[in-house]
Amino acid sequence: MNTAETFAQYVLPTYGRFPLVPVKGEGSWLWDDTGKRYLDFCTGIAVCSLGHCHPALTKAIQEQAATLLHCSNLYQIPQQAELAKTIVEDHVGIAGKVFFSNSGAEANDGIIKTARRFGHHNRQTNGEPRYEVITFTQSFHGRTLGAMAATGQKKIQEGFDPLLPGFRYCPFNDLAALEAAISPITVAILLEPIQGEGGVNCATPEFLSGAATLAKKHDLLLFFDEVQAGFGRCGEAMAWRAFCPEIEPDGITWAKGMGGGFPIGAFWVSDRLIDATTPLSSLMGPGSHGSTYGGNPLACAASLAVLKVIHEQDLAIHARSMEAHIREVFASWDQTTLTVVRGKGLLLGFAIDATKMPIVEGKTPAQVLCSKLMEKGLLTVPAGPEALRILPPLTVTTEEIDDALEIIRSTVQELTLI
Ligand SMILES: Cc1ncc(COP(=O)(O)O)c(C=O)c1O
């Protein structure tokens, strides 16, 4: 079978795919169908947090698949209970409850529904429900109708209107604009502590703490989308703690790295009281939300194995020290095409000076660089038109980082227009 031709004939062309046919992975490495080996710093876009085919994850999936693969959420799935407990106690560290989905977009839809429930509970002074969620320009929250409407990027929404109403977009890191956007119908603020797809843009500590203060003042829920950034990737178990550890969100969403490659997502909602007697987490009661597959035994066993390794091997701390190493090596380079390293932990972006790059019809500078790196044996991801993102596995070694950086340095030198 010719994979490219079969793709063209049978798969909807929703992705602009690179000409690579992956067939095998191990640790930080991925092989294509010609036997070529790549250092994988794309990791399925921040998914394979333990690298490819980590023995603990493979074993957990094999054992669970041979024991009980799926059962309904009508029953008390023990792996789901244990995973929720682990997430709350070992990773979030704030009392609350978890709902399991299959993806990040679904997790965001669930938390948006939670915001709407809250808006029916704590209403406007005229008795009408509140419903508007403030999100941010350049954000990305997913492709479902709800998550797409939450996403502050026109190009993602183009041609799909009418959008789900109830969202208002503010410039990121602009506290005055956020304050001005709050109105009687506002019910929540949803933001990524690091905008991954939007170009690797970090929230400033002042912005996060200001948003938390505004949320308190106006009785709004503060939600963090950590679908890409959570569970160790940013150098802390929870991404927001890498920027502003003193604040406490009301809800968080995750997916990607929590399953290490097995599809799973989740959202957590705080147990905090929203009136004298009602915990926020009680608003999503029986019948309010559901998912046939979400939190099934196999997905939860896989995620438990991943989170156990991240927690026990302190991979968040490892991510932090790898970031420091990357910044040190980058600072030693004699070049000006990559202008700065943005991001935290192992969610990093190299900003590209587009004027120094060759122009390729129909391709952004980030795509041009990414394609060239792929030829040289390194997989990376564009983040917007002018940033190259690297998302190595959290298990990556210093030697692998050094190899990848040398490929980036020499490729940039080769591409740079003098
Ligand atoms: C921050 C963020 N939120 C949500 C999503 C959507 O996740 P999924 O593709 O699993 O639906 C993504 C995916 O890239 C993301 O980066």
The ligand as a Gaussian input file, in Angstrom:
#p B3LYP/6-31G(d) Opt

LIG

0 1
 C       -4.315000      24.026000      25.139000
 C       -5.108000      23.039000      24.362000
 N       -6.396000      22.854000      24.658000
 C       -7.150000      21.967000      23.997000
 C       -6.636000      21.227000      22.961000
 C       -7.493000      20.239000      22.244000
 O       -7.144000      18.953000      22.621000
 P       -7.640000      17.688000      21.771000
 O       -6.959000      17.771000      20.445000
 O       -7.223000      16.502000      22.589000
 O       -9.111000      17.803000      21.647000
 C       -5.291000      21.390000      22.607000
 C       -4.713000      20.653000      21.485000
 O       -3.699000      20.987000      20.924000
 C       -4.508000      22.322000      23.321000
 O       -3.224000      22.527000      23.019000

